[in-house]
Amino acid sequence: MLHIGGAPLPVVGRARMYICGITPYDTTHLGHAATFVWSDVAVRVLRHLGVEVDVCRNVTDVDDVLDAAAARAGARFDSYAAVQQFRFDRDMAALGVRRPTHEPRAHVHVPQVVTLAAALLEKGVAYLRDGTVWFRGAGVPERAGLDPETARELSVEFGDAAGPPGREDPADVVLWRAAVPGEPAWPSPWGDGRPGWHAECAAMALTTLGPAMDLHAGGADLRFPHHAYESAMAEAITGVRPFARAWMHVGTVLVDGRKMAKSTGNLVLVSEVLKNVPAEALRLLLIDRQWAQPWDYRPEGLDAAGARLERLYAAAARGLDDDAAVAAVTAALQNDLDVPRALEVAEEAGGAAARLALRVLGLGG
């Protein structure tokens, strides 16, 4: 049985996993890659344990930041997103990240967001103001373990504090926003408009996987407000709790102690790294650690990862068949995806244990 975050995740036969995907407005950096490579590791381990996994990884192609990037490039939002999606897929393929079972796109699921908003209005957990539908969020920050001030700061950082007038409570967020001139818009019972970010993921997850899932993955920075509100919306409409039985919030990648992000100008692009480093070495660098911990990227880490990979390949070539070591590799991976421990056993024992670790972790074995 797989344990995630210190808790068991019993699964009988089939698991449903949702991964918060990209907003396709820029090329893939190591912060993105860490989330998706770790998600791929979780899927591979579950399949190694005999579990079938339905994987849904969305594409958030309705978003203000995407619109702005497309406008700067003089392109339509959808065609611009398609080009960025192609580049992302190329980077993921190079890193050995397998394609998801489902890959819903936000612009295709606008009708489902309308349905979600209408149902939440009917249940009284949403309200309408001047063409904008608001979700009543009182209690969501507290449930996420946040004090009001911290929740407010995060809401400002992620844009939830902005928006049209009409909000009744500072914790309320947009389900459906009335149209703004010059932005893409779709019809709704409340006039033309567009989905809110959290509502997009809730609608795509519910449409694809049903009222609940076994494992939800995404970057640690999405814990609040995004995942907190996505869950609250889904649970409010279905009455099924919890929305996700387990969460995998992958640790943030830093550079000199600062989050890797376009806004800080410290991006390290996957495509640039792969010009000089084997993809397996970069993949190993991303996963040879505890998945939930933030970490500082340093270029010399790539050399160390490459050297360790060569040692693992050499160990795998030894013709040893140690059943206890093979079992120990599997046990380490079951224990909160403890890749460092699995690799330690594999490197020391060699043979079948090393080959198993390389295969399950997608490192070319």
Buried (B, 14 or more C-beta within 10 A) or exposed (E): EBBBEEEEBEBEEEBBBBBBBBBBBBBBBBBBBBBBBBBBBBBBBBBBBEBEBBBBBBBBBBBBEBBEBBBEEEBEBBEBBBEBBEBBBBBBEBBBBBEBBBBBBBBEBBEBBBBBBBBBBEEEBBBBBEBBBBBBBEEBBEEBEBEEEEBBEBBEEBBBBEBBEBBEEBBBBBBBBBBBEEBBBBEBEBEBBBBBBBBBBBBBBBBBBEBBBBBBBBBBBBBBBBBBBBBBBBBBBBEEEEBBBBBBBBBBBBBEEEBBBBEEEBBBBBEEBBEEBBBBBBBBBBBBBEBBEBBEBEEEBBEBBBEBBEBBBEBBEBEBEBEEBBEBBBEBBBBBBBBEBBBBBBBEBBBBBBBBBBBBBBBBB
